Amino acid sequence: KAGVTQTPRYLIKTRGQQVTLSCSPISGHRSVSWYQQTPGQGLQFLFEYFSETQRNKGNFPGRFSGRQFSNSRSEMNVSTLELGDSALYLCASSLLPTGDNVGYEQYFGPGTRLTVT
Amino acid sequence: KNQVEQSPQSLIILEGKNCTLQCNYTVSPFSNLRWYKQDTGRGPVSLTIMTFSENTKSNGRYTATLDADTKQSSLHITASQLSDSASYICVVGRSNDYKLSFGAGTTVTVRA
């Protein structure tokens, strides 16, 4: 079974631009979560989508948005990029939402390394 | 204040030795606790998931323990190998809003 794929793997953007990152979950998985990882802050939760609906959202500004399509693929968009948005953006998929009591396994993709100059 | 604290921040061990990583949390109400291994430049990989009723879980040379009363967990690595060099992240799930809280991770370096 193919794992979680993220495109592109690397991206360089300029301040003020916008960017769209893509994530394809494992086949059959309906939940997709997005995370930002920086050396100083570690892993921080952005949002989770399940069946095309945003189920949960972290404490990020409105410049960060996402969506999920009917085939469970997900995209996240960052508008008006700032230098501080430079990070590794990770996508993770699971069969069902990760926070439920039964603790469904979450599988991460390799990430997209975004550099804002 | 982070609701998941990990210690130590980093450690260096010799190949073949054992080590234990700690995770203390204040997340409530508790749903589940996960340990992930993240190699440099790659996404995290799940090692174990424990719910309230489980107090120990193993995955090969990795053994996680959970004390839900004291809100502490540990990850024990037995007979370390060079491939164990990675960051280990403790993640705690909350049962009311489904949010996951992440620890900052412990960086383990195994030397020959």
Interface residues (C-beta under 8 A of the other chain):
Chain A: V4 G42 L43 Q44 F45 E48 R55 N56 G58 L90 A92 P97 T98 G99 D100 N101 V102 G103 E105 Q106 Y107 F108 G109 P110 G111
Chain B: S31 N32 R34 Y36 R42 G43 P44 V45 S46 I49 M50 T51 I89 G93 R94 S95 D97 Y98 K99 L100 F102 G103 A104 G105
